Amino acid sequence: MKKIFCLLMVLIVLSFGGQCSAEIKIFHAEHSYLMNRGEPIKDAQDIAVKEAIRTISEEAGVVINSLSELRDNQLELDRIETFTAAVLRVKSKTFGKKFTPDGNLEITAVIDAELNTDDVAEILDELREAKKFCQKL
């Protein structure tokens, strides 16, 4: 029950991310997928889009928070928290198709997305607070 409650809290936090003015970063990614024979083009396009968005997500929202504490030159605490937040708005999505020399069809997805950096920072702060609350339960 605690896990469901914590999951709901995280989803609510993600749904109501802040809307303050911020720096808008533009990201571009391309991913090509070589289709298997008999595979629907829509499935190949979905895979190519998913991988292109994954590339943008990895580049866009990785924030590392680290804390180290020393006492009498001894490391007492060494903590690194890594969160990935992808609050992306896809601005354009295009597809390319070409045949390879061996006759297979290659689908390429080209994605342009924007990211509001303040929204990401705010959501990450809220997720940290939600994580602390869940650990107390």
C-alpha positions in Angstrom: 0.0 0.0 0.0 2.9 2.4 0.8 4.4 1.8 -2.6 1.1 2.6 -4.4 0.8 5.8 -2.3 4.3 6.9 -3.1 3.8 6.1 -6.8 0.7 8.2 -6.8 2.5 11.1 -5.1 5.3 11.0 -7.7 2.8 10.9 -10.6 0.9 13.9 -9.0 4.2 15.8 -8.7 5.1 15.1 -12.3 1.6 16.2 -13.4 1.7 19.5 -11.7 5.3 20.7 -12.5 5.8 24.4 -12.2 5.1 26.9 -15.0 7.7 29.6 -14.3 9.8 31.4 -16.9 13.0 29.6 -17.6 15.7 28.9 -20.1 14.3 26.8 -23.0 16.8 24.4 -24.5 16.3 22.8 -27.9 17.4 19.2 -28.5 17.8 17.3 -31.7 18.1 13.6 -32.2 17.9 11.1 -35.0 17.6 7.4 -34.8 17.5 4.8 -37.6 15.9 1.4 -37.4 16.4 -1.4 -39.8 13.1 -3.2 -40.4 12.7 -6.9 -40.3 10.9 -8.5 -43.2 7.1 -8.4 -42.7 7.4 -5.9 -39.9 4.8 -3.1 -40.0 6.2 0.4 -40.9 4.3 1.9 -37.9 6.1 -0.4 -35.5 9.5 0.5 -37.0 8.6 4.2 -36.7 7.5 3.8 -33.1 10.8 2.2 -32.2 12.9 4.8 -34.0 10.9 7.6 -32.2 11.3 6.0 -28.8 15.1 5.7 -29.3 15.4 9.3 -30.5 13.4 10.6 -27.5 15.5 8.4 -25.2 18.7 10.0 -26.5 17.2 13.5 -25.9 16.0 12.5 -22.4 19.5 11.2 -21.4 21.0 14.5 -22.7 18.4 16.8 -21.3 17.7 16.1 -17.7 20.4 14.4 -15.8 21.1 16.1 -12.5 23.6 14.8 -10.0 23.5 15.8 -6.4 26.4 14.5 -4.3 27.3 14.9 -0.7 30.5 13.7 1.1 31.3 14.1 4.7 34.7 13.7 6.3 35.4 13.4 10.0 39.0 13.2 11.2 40.1 12.6 7.6 37.8 9.5 7.4 35.0 9.3 4.9 31.8 9.0 6.9 29.2 9.7 4.2 29.4 9.5 0.5 26.1 9.9 -1.3 25.3 10.5 -4.9 21.7 10.9 -6.1 21.0 10.8 -9.8 17.6 11.7 -11.2 16.7 11.8 -14.8 13.8 14.1 -15.7 12.4 14.3 -19.1 9.8 17.1 -19.4 10.1 17.5 -23.1 7.8 19.0 -25.6 8.2 17.5 -29.1 8.2 20.3 -31.5 8.7 18.3 -34.7 8.8 14.7 -35.7 9.7 13.5 -39.2 10.5 10.2 -40.8 12.8 9.2 -43.6 12.8 5.9 -45.5 15.5 4.4 -47.6 16.5 1.0 -48.9 19.8 -0.5 -47.9 22.0 -2.2 -50.5 20.8 -5.6 -49.4 17.1 -4.6 -50.0 16.0 -3.9 -46.4 14.1 -0.8 -45.5 15.6 1.6 -43.0 13.3 4.0 -41.1 14.8 7.2 -39.6 13.0 9.3 -37.0 14.1 12.9 -36.6 12.9 14.6 -33.4 13.3 18.2 -32.3 12.1 18.8 -28.7 12.4 21.6 -26.2 13.0 21.5 -22.5 12.2 24.1 -19.8 15.1 23.8 -17.4 13.3 25.5 -14.5 10.5 23.0 -14.8 13.0 20.1 -14.6 14.8 21.6 -11.5 11.5 22.2 -9.8 10.2 18.7 -10.5 13.5 17.1 -9.3 13.2 19.1 -6.0 9.7 17.8 -5.6 10.7 14.3 -6.3 13.5 14.5 -3.7 10.9 15.6 -1.2 8.5 12.8 -2.2 11.3 10.3 -1.8 12.1 11.6 1.7 8.4 11.3 2.6 8.2 7.7 1.3 11.3 6.7 3.3 9.7 8.0 6.5 6.7 5.7 6.0 
